[in-house]
Amino acid sequence: MLHYSCDMCKRPIDHCCEARHVVKIDVFQAVNDSADGCIEGDDFDHLDDVQELLQRIDEQDLEMLEDDVARTLRFDLCDECRRAFLKNPLGAKQSKTFNFSNN
């Protein structure tokens, strides 16, 4: 029998009584395309990019290169942590607000 626990609060998730939510995050480098105006259509030489990538493979170990290319993350969340995650998915610190009286 599989046992799941929430990756945020570390509490076990009972699959009989409560929902388990899966969060998947894909992180990868954005590729500039001609629609952005950054690349000059057919004038762009992709061979230079391939050559640069091959040089980086020679210079770096494979693990560092994999981190540069793409990464997929997967998390299990309980219902309460799912709600908290959806309110602030990037985990940005909330700025404090001040409540002033109407004097």
C-alpha positions in Angstrom: 0.0 0.0 0.0 1.3 3.4 -0.9 1.6 6.1 1.7 1.7 9.8 0.8 2.7 12.8 2.9 2.3 16.5 2.1 5.6 18.0 0.8 4.8 21.3 2.5 3.6 20.4 6.0 5.0 16.8 6.0 1.7 15.5 7.4 0.6 12.0 6.2 -2.3 12.2 3.7 -4.9 9.5 4.3 -6.1 8.5 0.8 -9.4 7.1 2.1 -10.6 10.3 3.8 -8.9 13.3 2.1 -7.8 14.5 -1.3 -4.2 14.5 -2.4 -3.2 17.2 -4.9 -0.3 17.0 -7.2 1.7 20.1 -8.3 3.9 19.7 -11.3 6.3 22.5 -12.3 8.3 22.5 -15.5 11.3 24.9 -15.6 13.0 25.5 -18.9 14.8 28.2 -20.8 12.5 30.3 -23.0 13.4 30.2 -26.7 13.4 33.5 -28.6 11.4 33.3 -31.8 11.0 35.6 -34.7 7.6 36.8 -33.3 9.5 38.6 -30.6 11.6 40.5 -33.1 14.8 39.2 -31.4 15.8 36.9 -34.2 16.1 38.1 -37.8 14.1 35.3 -39.5 16.1 33.1 -41.9 19.3 35.1 -41.2 19.7 33.5 -37.7 22.5 30.9 -37.7 21.4 27.9 -35.5 24.8 26.2 -36.0 26.4 28.8 -33.7 24.0 27.8 -30.9 24.7 24.1 -31.5 28.5 24.7 -31.4 28.1 26.7 -28.2 26.1 23.9 -26.6 28.7 21.3 -27.7 31.5 23.4 -26.1 29.5 23.7 -22.9 29.1 19.9 -22.8 32.8 19.5 -23.1 33.4 22.1 -20.3 30.7 21.2 -17.8 29.7 18.0 -16.1 26.4 16.5 -17.3 24.5 17.3 -14.1 25.1 21.0 -14.4 24.1 21.0 -18.0 20.8 19.2 -17.2 20.0 21.9 -14.7 20.6 24.6 -17.3 18.3 22.9 -19.9 15.1 21.8 -18.1 13.9 20.5 -14.9 10.5 19.0 -13.8 9.4 19.1 -10.2 6.5 17.2 -8.6 5.0 17.7 -5.2 2.1 16.1 -3.2 0.0 18.5 -1.2 -2.8 18.1 1.3 -6.0 20.2 0.8 -5.0 22.9 3.2 -1.5 23.4 1.7 -3.0 23.4 -1.8 -5.1 26.4 -0.8 -2.1 28.2 0.6 0.0 27.3 -2.5 -2.7 28.7 -4.9 -2.8 32.0 -2.9 0.9 32.5 -3.4 2.4 30.0 -5.9 5.8 31.6 -6.1 6.2 32.0 -2.3 6.8 35.7 -2.6 7.0 37.4 0.8 3.9 39.5 1.4 4.5 43.1 2.2 3.0 44.3 5.4 0.1 46.6 5.1 -0.8 49.3 7.6 -4.3 50.0 8.7 -4.7 53.6 9.6 -7.7 55.0 11.4 -10.0 57.6 9.7 -9.1 60.5 12.1 
